[in-house]
Amino acid sequence: MMEDFKNQALRFGTDIRFELIEKVDFSGPVHKVWSETGHEMHAHTVIIATGASAKWLGLPSEQKLMNKGVSACAVCDGFFFRKQEVAIVGAGDTAAEEATYLAKLCSHVHMLVRKGEMRASKIMQERVKNTPNLTVHYNTETLEILGEEGVTGARIKNNVTGEETTLNVTGFFVAIGHKPNTDLFTPWLDMDEAGYIKTVPGRTFTNIKGVFASGDAQDHIYRQAVTAAGTGCMAALDAERYLSEHAII
Ligand SMILES: Cc1cc2nc3c(=O)[nH]c(=O)nc-3n(C[C@H](O)[C@H](O)[C@H](O)COP(=O)(O)OP(=O)(O)OC[C@H]3O[C@@H](n4cnc5c(N)ncnc54)[C@H](O)[C@@H]3O)c2cc1C
């Protein structure tokens, strides 16, 4: 499918370059970007679609079992663990929401909370407490995710008692937050405290004329492929309009 998308873009004259952008300068009417190989590119419009990266625990076993039972998206992958026992790490609103979502699909959900309390809002905590097939393990950290070709369990430790136990889970979800890939644009663009680019509500305009943002880099709520594609299309239309309004095309 991605090849089809690429070929369609090429058919419409897109110049595709697979390079990492390391520096930008949005100070003038013509924007400048520099790639890792030293290429300097100039453009009247720039669409940012650099996405957001999930935060991980940093365990070697987590890396090894990524996409083999370890996931950072319960909404996306929860269905594959229907009627199975799973664990989810996190203590905020997103973790609480994802844990209750998983509880609708899975036989049992273990929510692993590092501290003695959750960060989630009262209402979300209530929802977690009122979910019968959801157990919250406070003061708990993950030592290792077990398995070779798929998850077969998780070794956890209670930080207060020092007790180590193994959960017989086949799915392991990490919901400890996302980091938008936007550091590069910090000096130029307005962002929220987490680094998501601020856009005009319902549009893709940033605070800099001719610079548009789409996808997960500006969306901390939905973060789905279809919403990213939708805002990508909006950004393309906004950029095209900007170019015609400024008599550039
Ligand atoms: C495990 C998992 C499963 C998912 N499953 C689903 C699902 O089933 N359905 C669904 O709708 N969504 C799903 N999602 C969410 C979906 O993948 C994202 O919402 C979507 O990919 C966001 O698109 P994007 O274009 O904004 O960013 P991305 O797809 O993250 O693309 C950003 C691109 O920008 C590149 N980039 C970053 N910085 C630079 C730079 N400085 N220079 C050049 N390039 C750069 C990155 O390398 C990357 O290729 C899933 C996510 C995860 C993590």
The ligand as an SDF file (V2000), in Angstrom:
LIG
                    3D

 53 58  0  0  0  0  0  0  0  0999 V2000
    2.2130   -0.2280   17.7350 C   0  0  0  0  0  0  0  0  0  0  0  0
    1.3230    0.7630   17.0260 C   0  0  0  0  0  0  0  0  0  0  0  0
    0.2160    0.2930   16.3260 C   0  0  0  0  0  0  0  0  0  0  0  0
   -0.6190    1.1960   15.6830 C   0  0  0  0  0  0  0  0  0  0  0  0
   -1.7340    0.7050   15.0320 N   0  0  0  0  0  0  0  0  0  0  0  0
   -2.6010    1.5740   14.4720 C   0  0  0  0  0  0  0  0  0  0  0  0
   -3.8050    1.1060   13.8750 C   0  0  0  0  0  0  0  0  0  0  0  0
   -4.0890   -0.0960   13.8620 O   0  0  0  0  0  0  0  0  0  0  0  0
   -4.6410    2.0250   13.3040 N   0  0  0  0  0  0  0  0  0  0  0  0
   -4.3640    3.3550   13.3090 C   0  0  0  0  0  0  0  0  0  0  0  0
   -5.1560    4.1470   12.7420 O   0  0  0  0  0  0  0  0  0  0  0  0
   -3.2420    3.8390   13.8820 N   0  0  0  0  0  0  0  0  0  0  0  0
   -2.3620    2.9900   14.4870 C   0  0  0  0  0  0  0  0  0  0  0  0
   -1.2400    3.4670   15.1070 N   0  0  0  0  0  0  0  0  0  0  0  0
   -0.9950    4.9200   15.1200 C   0  0  0  0  0  0  0  0  0  0  0  0
   -0.3950    5.3900   13.7730 C   0  0  0  0  0  0  0  0  0  0  0  0
    0.7260    4.5850   13.4600 O   0  0  0  0  0  0  0  0  0  0  0  0
    0.0140    6.8540   13.8740 C   0  0  0  0  0  0  0  0  0  0  0  0
   -1.0500    7.6250   14.3680 O   0  0  0  0  0  0  0  0  0  0  0  0
    0.4180    7.4120   12.5140 C   0  0  0  0  0  0  0  0  0  0  0  0
    1.4580    6.6280   11.9360 O   0  0  0  0  0  0  0  0  0  0  0  0
    0.8840    8.8540   12.6170 C   0  0  0  0  0  0  0  0  0  0  0  0
    1.2800    9.3050   11.3630 O   0  0  0  0  0  0  0  0  0  0  0  0
    2.2740   10.5120   11.2030 P   0  0  0  0  0  0  0  0  0  0  0  0
    2.4820   10.6570    9.7220 O   0  0  0  0  0  0  0  0  0  0  0  0
    1.8340   11.6900   11.9620 O   0  0  0  0  0  0  0  0  0  0  0  0
    3.6300   10.0330   11.8970 O   0  0  0  0  0  0  0  0  0  0  0  0
    4.5330    8.7100   11.6390 P   0  0  0  0  0  0  0  0  0  0  0  0
    3.7780    7.6200   10.9540 O   0  0  0  0  0  0  0  0  0  0  0  0
    5.1530    8.4640   12.9520 O   0  0  0  0  0  0  0  0  0  0  0  0
    5.5900    9.2430   10.6010 O   0  0  0  0  0  0  0  0  0  0  0  0
    6.5260   10.2220   10.9410 C   0  0  0  0  0  0  0  0  0  0  0  0
    7.7000   10.0640    9.9750 C   0  0  0  0  0  0  0  0  0  0  0  0
    8.5360   11.2160   10.0820 O   0  0  0  0  0  0  0  0  0  0  0  0
    9.8720   10.7700   10.1190 C   0  0  0  0  0  0  0  0  0  0  0  0
   10.6720   11.7990   10.7900 N   0  0  0  0  0  0  0  0  0  0  0  0
   10.6750   12.1470   12.1050 C   0  0  0  0  0  0  0  0  0  0  0  0
   11.5580   13.1390   12.3280 N   0  0  0  0  0  0  0  0  0  0  0  0
   12.1150   13.4320   11.1100 C   0  0  0  0  0  0  0  0  0  0  0  0
   13.1130   14.3590   10.6780 C   0  0  0  0  0  0  0  0  0  0  0  0
   13.7070   15.1830   11.5240 N   0  0  0  0  0  0  0  0  0  0  0  0
   13.4390   14.3680    9.3630 N   0  0  0  0  0  0  0  0  0  0  0  0
   12.8390   13.5400    8.4710 C   0  0  0  0  0  0  0  0  0  0  0  0
   11.8910   12.6250    8.8210 N   0  0  0  0  0  0  0  0  0  0  0  0
   11.5450   12.5870   10.1290 C   0  0  0  0  0  0  0  0  0  0  0  0
    9.8270    9.4610   10.8800 C   0  0  0  0  0  0  0  0  0  0  0  0
   10.9790    8.6940   10.5950 O   0  0  0  0  0  0  0  0  0  0  0  0
    8.5630    8.8480   10.3110 C   0  0  0  0  0  0  0  0  0  0  0  0
    8.8280    8.1530    9.1280 O   0  0  0  0  0  0  0  0  0  0  0  0
   -0.3460    2.5980   15.7210 C   0  0  0  0  0  0  0  0  0  0  0  0
    0.7900    3.0710   16.3960 C   0  0  0  0  0  0  0  0  0  0  0  0
    1.6200    2.1700   17.0590 C   0  0  0  0  0  0  0  0  0  0  0  0
    2.8430    2.6970   17.7860 C   0  0  0  0  0  0  0  0  0  0  0  0
  1  2  1  0
  2  3  1  0
  2 52  2  0
  3  4  2  0
  4  5  1  0
  4 50  1  0
  5  6  2  0
  6  7  1  0
  6 13  1  0
  7  8  2  0
  7  9  1  0
  9 10  1  0
 10 11  2  0
 10 12  1  0
 12 13  2  0
 13 14  1  0
 14 15  1  0
 14 50  1  0
 15 16  1  0
 16 17  1  0
 16 18  1  0
 18 19  1  0
 18 20  1  0
 20 21  1  0
 20 22  1  0
 22 23  1  0
 23 24  1  0
 24 25  2  0
 24 26  1  0
 24 27  1  0
 27 28  1  0
 28 29  2  0
 28 30  1  0
 28 31  1  0
 31 32  1  0
 32 33  1  0
 33 34  1  0
 33 48  1  0
 34 35  1  0
 35 36  1  0
 35 46  1  0
 36 37  1  0
 36 45  1  0
 37 38  2  0
 38 39  1  0
 39 40  1  0
 39 45  2  0
 40 41  1  0
 40 42  2  0
 42 43  1  0
 43 44  2  0
 44 45  1  0
 46 47  1  0
 46 48  1  0
 48 49  1  0
 50 51  2  0
 51 52  1  0
 52 53  1  0
M  END
$$$$
